[in-house]
Amino acid sequence: MSLKDKLDELHQRGLAEIKKSTDLKDVNQVRVSLLGKKGPITEVLRGMRDLDAEERPKVGAFANEIRDDLTAALAKRREELENAILNARLANEKIDVTLPGTPVAKGEPHVIQQIIDQIEDLFLGMGYQVLSGPEVEEDKYNFEMMNLPKNHPARDMQDTFYITKEILMRTQTSPMQARTLEKHDFSQGPLKMISPGVVYRRDTDDPTHSHQFHQVEGLVIDKHITMADLKGTLQVLAHELFGDKFDVRLRPSYFPFTEPSVEADITCFNCGGKGCNVCKNTGWIEVLGAGMVHPNVLKMAGVDPDVYGGFAFGVGPDRFAMLKYGVDDIRNFYLNDVRFLTQFTKKG
């Protein structure tokens, strides 16, 4: 049998063995047995030294064709087996995307944050700015520029946490009003702002008091602002938070930074104004303090009180939340009890 015949026989046998391979290990064994250094093709090619010079190149070229063909057949079979393995894995490990996923509980903003957001949305729609300031504040802005000089007895109502003699945890968000008044350019228009945030007072925690709570303070300064503007604004606020059936009344009061000062009451949400134990049979519930900005506050901020005036008010979102939802202990808002907090689902 000539060398070409032997090579052709090895070629056909190799193709058959490659086709019969059932896994990658078989393919590798066929490759080594056919094309390895000790394989039959290599052994046959050693006999080329006995060929005539004229035949040797022809047989060499034929041998290379066979080697290339077997190499290509091995690569193709390897690819087929690898694809089969991959397809089998995909079939076994596939994810049924039509199955419902694991439900994830959807959170909601804290009930107090919901009240603050509602107030902010209302006043933004009325053309107010929403400004926030530092919780660690200077005595100058927290008290002195609010017409509460050092040793003023009204400071006792807002006893607070002092860091130094001049630095403290703010007792109200009013300092942001003083800071803004100093910088505002009234030639560009009136100042209309609210300042929401956390405030601190040295209160003993009980069902209606907390050493830390929230405030939203509002300020409007312009020419020709009157108490009627204040009452109209508070009525809009009450209707937004509690509904159109609620009315607002103003009672004389005292605050060092406003003159005249008022307490604002709304119709009792429990009895509709008829009188009950919640409103102590008055038909009204106190909700906030307000008044016309004291001339001294304007002067200290560099604003002429003979030209400009305005009103200020302070809202307690914690108290509003208690009134709106009938919560009898302010501490419930801060215990992070999900069973309590999930009762207040955000609307809209």
HUGI-V430075 format. One record per residue. N is the residue number from 1. RES is the residue in one small letter. SS is DSSP state (alpha for helix, beta for strand, coil for the rest). D_FIRST is the distance of its C-alpha to the first C-alpha in Angstrom with 2 decimals. Layout:
BEGIN
n:N res:RES ss:SS d_first:D_FIRST
n:N res:RES ss:SS d_first:D_FIRST
END
This chain:
BEGIN
n:1 res:m ss:coil d_first:0.00
n:2 res:s ss:coil d_first:3.77
n:3 res:l ss:alpha d_first:6.65
n:4 res:k ss:alpha d_first:8.21
n:5 res:d ss:alpha d_first:6.11
n:6 res:k ss:alpha d_first:6.61
n:7 res:l ss:alpha d_first:10.07
n:8 res:d ss:alpha d_first:10.79
n:9 res:e ss:alpha d_first:10.28
n:10 res:l ss:alpha d_first:12.49
n:11 res:h ss:alpha d_first:14.79
n:12 res:q ss:alpha d_first:15.48
n:13 res:r ss:alpha d_first:15.98
n:14 res:g ss:alpha d_first:18.22
n:15 res:l ss:alpha d_first:20.27
n:16 res:a ss:alpha d_first:20.85
n:17 res:e ss:alpha d_first:22.03
n:18 res:i ss:alpha d_first:24.24
n:19 res:k ss:alpha d_first:25.78
n:20 res:k ss:alpha d_first:26.58
n:21 res:s ss:coil d_first:28.38
n:22 res:t ss:coil d_first:32.06
n:23 res:d ss:coil d_first:33.66
n:24 res:l ss:alpha d_first:33.39
n:25 res:k ss:alpha d_first:32.46
n:26 res:d ss:alpha d_first:29.32
n:27 res:v ss:alpha d_first:28.41
n:28 res:n ss:alpha d_first:28.92
n:29 res:q ss:alpha d_first:26.78
n:30 res:v ss:alpha d_first:23.83
n:31 res:r ss:alpha d_first:24.37
n:32 res:v ss:alpha d_first:24.44
n:33 res:s ss:alpha d_first:21.42
n:34 res:l ss:alpha d_first:19.17
n:35 res:l ss:alpha d_first:20.81
n:36 res:g ss:coil d_first:22.59
n:37 res:k ss:coil d_first:22.35
n:38 res:k ss:coil d_first:20.67
n:39 res:g ss:coil d_first:18.45
n:40 res:p ss:alpha d_first:14.64
n:41 res:i ss:alpha d_first:14.49
n:42 res:t ss:alpha d_first:16.55
n:43 res:e ss:alpha d_first:14.51
n:44 res:v ss:alpha d_first:11.26
n:45 res:l ss:alpha d_first:13.66
n:46 res:r ss:alpha d_first:14.98
n:47 res:g ss:alpha d_first:12.07
n:48 res:m ss:alpha d_first:13.41
n:49 res:r ss:alpha d_first:16.00
n:50 res:d ss:alpha d_first:13.81
n:51 res:l ss:coil d_first:13.25
n:52 res:d ss:coil d_first:15.91
n:53 res:a ss:alpha d_first:18.88
n:54 res:e ss:alpha d_first:18.46
n:55 res:e ss:alpha d_first:14.93
n:56 res:r ss:alpha d_first:15.86
n:57 res:p ss:alpha d_first:18.38
n:58 res:k ss:alpha d_first:16.34
n:59 res:v ss:alpha d_first:13.58
n:60 res:g ss:alpha d_first:16.60
n:61 res:a ss:alpha d_first:18.40
n:62 res:f ss:alpha d_first:15.64
n:63 res:a ss:alpha d_first:15.44
n:64 res:n ss:alpha d_first:19.25
n:65 res:e ss:alpha d_first:19.40
n:66 res:i ss:alpha d_first:17.38
n:67 res:r ss:alpha d_first:19.60
n:68 res:d ss:alpha d_first:22.68
n:69 res:d ss:alpha d_first:21.90
n:70 res:l ss:alpha d_first:21.44
n:71 res:t ss:alpha d_first:24.58
n:72 res:a ss:alpha d_first:26.54
n:73 res:a ss:alpha d_first:25.51
n:74 res:l ss:alpha d_first:26.67
n:75 res:a ss:alpha d_first:29.93
n:76 res:k ss:alpha d_first:30.59
n:77 res:r ss:alpha d_first:30.14
n:78 res:r ss:alpha d_first:32.35
n:79 res:e ss:alpha d_first:34.97
n:80 res:e ss:alpha d_first:34.95
n:81 res:l ss:alpha d_first:35.53
n:82 res:e ss:alpha d_first:38.21
n:83 res:n ss:alpha d_first:39.97
n:84 res:a ss:alpha d_first:39.88
n:85 res:i ss:alpha d_first:41.45
n:86 res:l ss:alpha d_first:44.06
n:87 res:n ss:alpha d_first:44.95
n:88 res:a ss:alpha d_first:45.37
n:89 res:r ss:alpha d_first:47.70
n:90 res:l ss:alpha d_first:49.64
n:91 res:a ss:alpha d_first:50.12
n:92 res:n ss:alpha d_first:51.32
n:93 res:e ss:alpha d_first:53.43
n:94 res:k ss:coil d_first:54.91
n:95 res:i ss:coil d_first:58.66
n:96 res:d ss:coil d_first:60.71
n:97 res:v ss:coil d_first:62.87
n:98 res:t ss:coil d_first:65.07
n:99 res:l ss:coil d_first:66.50
n:100 res:p ss:coil d_first:69.94
n:101 res:g ss:coil d_first:70.05
n:102 res:t ss:coil d_first:72.20
n:103 res:p ss:coil d_first:75.73
n:104 res:v ss:coil d_first:77.24
n:105 res:a ss:coil d_first:81.00
n:106 res:k ss:coil d_first:82.48
n:107 res:g ss:coil d_first:85.13
n:108 res:e ss:coil d_first:88.33
n:109 res:p ss:coil d_first:90.55
n:110 res:h ss:coil d_first:93.25
n:111 res:v ss:alpha d_first:96.38
n:112 res:i ss:alpha d_first:98.42
n:113 res:q ss:alpha d_first:95.79
n:114 res:q ss:alpha d_first:95.96
n:115 res:i ss:alpha d_first:99.72
n:116 res:i ss:alpha d_first:99.28
n:117 res:d ss:alpha d_first:96.63
n:118 res:q ss:alpha d_first:99.00
n:119 res:i ss:alpha d_first:101.85
n:120 res:e ss:alpha d_first:99.70
n:121 res:d ss:alpha d_first:98.46
n:122 res:l ss:alpha d_first:102.06
n:123 res:f ss:alpha d_first:103.44
n:124 res:l ss:alpha d_first:100.54
n:125 res:g ss:alpha d_first:101.39
n:126 res:m ss:coil d_first:104.99
n:127 res:g ss:coil d_first:104.02
n:128 res:y ss:coil d_first:104.16
n:129 res:q ss:beta d_first:101.92
n:130 res:v ss:beta d_first:100.22
n:131 res:l ss:coil d_first:100.53
n:132 res:s ss:coil d_first:99.65
n:133 res:g ss:coil d_first:101.01
n:134 res:p ss:coil d_first:100.68
n:135 res:e ss:coil d_first:101.50
n:136 res:v ss:beta d_first:102.67
n:137 res:e ss:beta d_first:105.66
n:138 res:e ss:beta d_first:108.60
n:139 res:d ss:alpha d_first:112.06
n:140 res:k ss:alpha d_first:113.22
n:141 res:y ss:alpha d_first:111.17
n:142 res:n ss:alpha d_first:111.28
n:143 res:f ss:coil d_first:115.06
n:144 res:e ss:alpha d_first:117.08
n:145 res:m ss:alpha d_first:115.90
n:146 res:m ss:alpha d_first:116.38
n:147 res:n ss:coil d_first:120.11
n:148 res:l ss:coil d_first:119.83
n:149 res:p ss:coil d_first:121.12
n:150 res:k ss:coil d_first:120.88
n:151 res:n ss:coil d_first:123.13
n:152 res:h ss:coil d_first:123.51
n:153 res:p ss:alpha d_first:124.20
n:154 res:a ss:alpha d_first:121.80
n:155 res:r ss:alpha d_first:118.92
n:156 res:d ss:alpha d_first:119.56
n:157 res:m ss:alpha d_first:118.13
n:158 res:q ss:alpha d_first:114.79
n:159 res:d ss:coil d_first:114.61
n:160 res:t ss:coil d_first:111.06
n:161 res:f ss:coil d_first:108.56
n:162 res:y ss:beta d_first:109.35
n:163 res:i ss:coil d_first:106.82
n:164 res:t ss:coil d_first:109.41
n:165 res:k ss:coil d_first:112.92
n:166 res:e ss:coil d_first:111.53
n:167 res:i ss:beta d_first:108.09
n:168 res:l ss:beta d_first:107.68
n:169 res:m ss:beta d_first:105.56
n:170 res:r ss:coil d_first:106.86
n:171 res:t ss:coil d_first:109.22
n:172 res:q ss:coil d_first:108.71
n:173 res:t ss:coil d_first:106.54
n:174 res:s ss:coil d_first:109.68
n:175 res:p ss:alpha d_first:108.73
n:176 res:m ss:alpha d_first:106.15
n:177 res:q ss:alpha d_first:109.05
n:178 res:a ss:alpha d_first:110.94
n:179 res:r ss:alpha d_first:107.89
n:180 res:t ss:alpha d_first:107.26
n:181 res:l ss:alpha d_first:110.95
n:182 res:e ss:alpha d_first:110.99
n:183 res:k ss:alpha d_first:108.18
n:184 res:h ss:coil d_first:108.76
n:185 res:d ss:coil d_first:109.88
n:186 res:f ss:alpha d_first:112.37
n:187 res:s ss:alpha d_first:112.47
n:188 res:q ss:alpha d_first:109.03
n:189 res:g ss:coil d_first:110.28
n:190 res:p ss:coil d_first:111.30
n:191 res:l ss:beta d_first:109.58
n:192 res:k ss:beta d_first:108.10
n:193 res:m ss:beta d_first:105.88
n:194 res:i ss:beta d_first:104.90
n:195 res:s ss:beta d_first:103.55
n:196 res:p ss:beta d_first:101.69
n:197 res:g ss:beta d_first:100.70
n:198 res:v ss:beta d_first:101.29
n:199 res:v ss:beta d_first:104.68
n:200 res:y ss:beta d_first:106.09
n:201 res:r ss:coil d_first:109.48
n:202 res:r ss:coil d_first:110.74
n:203 res:d ss:coil d_first:111.25
n:204 res:t ss:coil d_first:111.06
n:205 res:d ss:coil d_first:108.30
n:206 res:d ss:beta d_first:109.68
n:207 res:p ss:coil d_first:109.03
n:208 res:t ss:coil d_first:110.35
n:209 res:h ss:beta d_first:109.79
n:210 res:s ss:coil d_first:106.83
n:211 res:h ss:coil d_first:106.61
n:212 res:q ss:beta d_first:103.80
n:213 res:f ss:beta d_first:103.80
n:214 res:h ss:beta d_first:103.09
n:215 res:q ss:beta d_first:105.30
n:216 res:v ss:beta d_first:105.08
n:217 res:e ss:beta d_first:107.94
n:218 res:g ss:beta d_first:108.85
n:219 res:l ss:beta d_first:110.90
n:220 res:v ss:beta d_first:112.26
n:221 res:i ss:beta d_first:114.37
n:222 res:d ss:beta d_first:115.86
n:223 res:k ss:coil d_first:119.21
n:224 res:h ss:coil d_first:121.29
n:225 res:i ss:coil d_first:119.29
n:226 res:t ss:coil d_first:121.46
n:227 res:m ss:alpha d_first:121.47
n:228 res:a ss:alpha d_first:120.77
n:229 res:d ss:alpha d_first:117.39
n:230 res:l ss:alpha d_first:116.67
n:231 res:k ss:alpha d_first:117.63
n:232 res:g ss:alpha d_first:115.63
n:233 res:t ss:alpha d_first:112.53
n:234 res:l ss:alpha d_first:112.98
n:235 res:q ss:alpha d_first:113.44
n:236 res:v ss:alpha d_first:110.14
n:237 res:l ss:alpha d_first:108.46
n:238 res:a ss:alpha d_first:110.03
n:239 res:h ss:alpha d_first:109.01
n:240 res:e ss:alpha d_first:105.42
n:241 res:l ss:alpha d_first:105.07
n:242 res:f ss:alpha d_first:107.31
n:243 res:g ss:coil d_first:107.89
n:244 res:d ss:coil d_first:110.46
n:245 res:k ss:coil d_first:113.01
n:246 res:f ss:coil d_first:113.79
n:247 res:d ss:coil d_first:116.67
n:248 res:v ss:beta d_first:117.42
n:249 res:r ss:beta d_first:120.74
n:250 res:l ss:beta d_first:121.71
n:251 res:r ss:beta d_first:124.07
n:252 res:p ss:beta d_first:125.73
n:253 res:s ss:beta d_first:124.15
n:254 res:y ss:beta d_first:123.72
n:255 res:f ss:beta d_first:120.83
n:256 res:p ss:coil d_first:121.47
n:257 res:f ss:coil d_first:119.14
n:258 res:t ss:beta d_first:120.54
n:259 res:e ss:beta d_first:124.08
n:260 res:p ss:beta d_first:124.90
n:261 res:s ss:beta d_first:122.40
n:262 res:v ss:beta d_first:121.49
n:263 res:e ss:beta d_first:119.63
n:264 res:a ss:beta d_first:117.67
n:265 res:d ss:beta d_first:117.66
n:266 res:i ss:beta d_first:115.77
n:267 res:t ss:beta d_first:116.74
n:268 res:c ss:coil d_first:115.87
n:269 res:f ss:coil d_first:112.51
n:270 res:n ss:coil d_first:113.58
n:271 res:c ss:coil d_first:116.84
n:272 res:g ss:coil d_first:116.70
n:273 res:g ss:coil d_first:119.88
n:274 res:k ss:coil d_first:122.04
n:275 res:g ss:coil d_first:122.17
n:276 res:c ss:coil d_first:120.31
n:277 res:n ss:coil d_first:119.59
n:278 res:v ss:coil d_first:116.63
n:279 res:c ss:coil d_first:118.87
n:280 res:k ss:coil d_first:121.92
n:281 res:n ss:coil d_first:123.59
n:282 res:t ss:coil d_first:123.72
n:283 res:g ss:coil d_first:121.14
n:284 res:w ss:beta d_first:119.45
n:285 res:i ss:beta d_first:116.74
n:286 res:e ss:beta d_first:116.64
n:287 res:v ss:beta d_first:113.28
n:288 res:l ss:beta d_first:113.69
n:289 res:g ss:beta d_first:116.00
n:290 res:a ss:beta d_first:116.72
n:291 res:g ss:beta d_first:119.37
n:292 res:m ss:beta d_first:120.28
n:293 res:v ss:beta d_first:118.96
n:294 res:h ss:coil d_first:121.68
n:295 res:p ss:alpha d_first:123.00
n:296 res:n ss:alpha d_first:122.45
n:297 res:v ss:alpha d_first:118.70
n:298 res:l ss:alpha d_first:118.59
n:299 res:k ss:alpha d_first:120.68
n:300 res:m ss:alpha d_first:118.49
n:301 res:a ss:coil d_first:115.43
n:302 res:g ss:coil d_first:117.26
n:303 res:v ss:coil d_first:117.93
n:304 res:d ss:coil d_first:121.43
n:305 res:p ss:coil d_first:122.74
n:306 res:d ss:coil d_first:125.40
n:307 res:v ss:coil d_first:122.72
n:308 res:y ss:coil d_first:119.86
n:309 res:g ss:beta d_first:119.80
n:310 res:g ss:beta d_first:117.47
n:311 res:f ss:beta d_first:116.50
n:312 res:a ss:beta d_first:114.20
n:313 res:f ss:beta d_first:112.95
n:314 res:g ss:beta d_first:110.90
n:315 res:v ss:beta d_first:108.72
n:316 res:g ss:coil d_first:107.29
n:317 res:p ss:alpha d_first:103.97
n:318 res:d ss:alpha d_first:104.11
n:319 res:r ss:alpha d_first:107.52
n:320 res:f ss:alpha d_first:106.50
n:321 res:a ss:alpha d_first:103.54
n:322 res:m ss:alpha d_first:105.88
n:323 res:l ss:alpha d_first:108.29
n:324 res:k ss:alpha d_first:105.70
n:325 res:y ss:alpha d_first:103.83
n:326 res:g ss:coil d_first:106.65
n:327 res:v ss:coil d_first:105.16
n:328 res:d ss:coil d_first:107.83
n:329 res:d ss:coil d_first:106.27
n:330 res:i ss:alpha d_first:104.89
n:331 res:r ss:alpha d_first:102.85
n:332 res:n ss:alpha d_first:100.52
n:333 res:f ss:alpha d_first:99.06
n:334 res:y ss:alpha d_first:97.89
n:335 res:l ss:coil d_first:96.52
n:336 res:n ss:coil d_first:93.11
n:337 res:d ss:coil d_first:93.28
n:338 res:v ss:alpha d_first:90.70
n:339 res:r ss:alpha d_first:92.54
n:340 res:f ss:alpha d_first:95.57
n:341 res:l ss:alpha d_first:93.89
n:342 res:t ss:coil d_first:91.69
n:343 res:q ss:coil d_first:94.89
n:344 res:f ss:coil d_first:95.30
n:345 res:t ss:coil d_first:92.60
n:346 res:k ss:coil d_first:92.71
n:347 res:k ss:coil d_first:93.89
n:348 res:g ss:coil d_first:92.41
END
